[in-house]
């Protein structure tokens, strides 16, 4: 399955590979990943296009994960054991993050990513 790209062996923090037996048995059981949510928001705003590449949204999440800090409160250790949801961030902060991700998605740095549309 791995050779055919039918499985994504990484957790909601981008860590892995994890053991196949540790994968969720159903999509509804996936843990919150604010970067996957960010990737979806960017795609719905045409920052990148729909792709037939398996797990494209997860790959975009990993792309953003190493380039954008969604909430600096996590880094300051002020949030513990709480989900950081894009939709729950203050409007101004959410807009800044999505705008930054949109620019990154259209930048040459994203060339080669599934659904890359180029500069817009």
N, C-alpha and C positions, 0 to 999 in steps of 0.2 A: 504494500500500500504506500509506503514511503517513497519508493522508486517511481511510482505513478502519480505522486503528489495528491493522494487521496486522504491524507491525514496530516494534521498540523500539530506537531508534538511540542507545543509551547504553552505556558500558562498565561493567565490574564495580566501578568507583569512582564511578559516577554521572555521569561526564564525558560530554559529548556536546553536540550530536548528532555521531555519527561517520558516516563514509561507509558506505553500504550494502555496498560491496565489502569493508569491513573487519569485517563481521559474521562470527561463527562459522558454519561450514556445518552444524554438528550441535550439538544440545543438550549432548552429552557433552563438547564442547570448550569450554564456558563456563568462564571463570576463576572461582576461588573468590571469593565475595562474602559476607563475614560478615554483612552487613546483610540479604541475601536469606535466609540461614540463620536469622537472627533473626526475620524476617517469617514464615517457615514455622513456627518454634517457637511464635510468638504465635498463629498461626492454629490450630495443633493443640491449643492450650489455650483456644480459643474467645475469643481477644481480638478477633477480627473473623471474619466469616463468609465462606464460599466465595462467590465472585463470578463472574459471567459476563464481567466486564470483562476484556478482553485485558491481560495483563501485570500483573494486580493485585498479585502478589507483588513484582514489581519496583517498583511504585509505593509499596508499603508499605516496601520497603527504602530507597527515597529519602526517605520520610517520617522513618524512624528515623535515617538517615544524618546528617541535619542537627540531630538532637536528642539523640543518645546517642553517647558515646565508648565504644567497645567495649573498647579496650585502650590505656591511657595509655602503655604502653611504646612504642607506635608514635610517639606525640607526643614522647617523650623520645629518640627515635631509637636505641632499644636493639634494635629488631627491624628487620632488613633482609632483603628478598627471601625472606621466609617468609610462608606463609599463616597468617593468624590465623583459627583455626577455633573457633566457639562451643563445640563439643564438647570441645576441648582446654583450655579455660580452667579455672582452679581452680573447684571446685563453688560456693564462696561468691560468687565474682565472677560466674559464669554466672547464678546465681539472682538476684543484684542487677540484672543487665542485663535479664533476661527479665521480672522484676517491674516494672522501670521501663517497659519497652516495653508490657507489658500495661496499665499505667495510662494511658500515652499513647494506646494504641489505643482505649481506652474513653472518652477525654476529649473535650470539645467541640472541641478543637483538631483532632481527626481527623475531624470531621463532614465529609461529602462524599467521604471515601475509599471505595474500592470495598469492600463488605462491612461497612461501619461498623455496629456493633451498638448504639452509645450506651452511656451509663453502665451498669455492671453491678453 
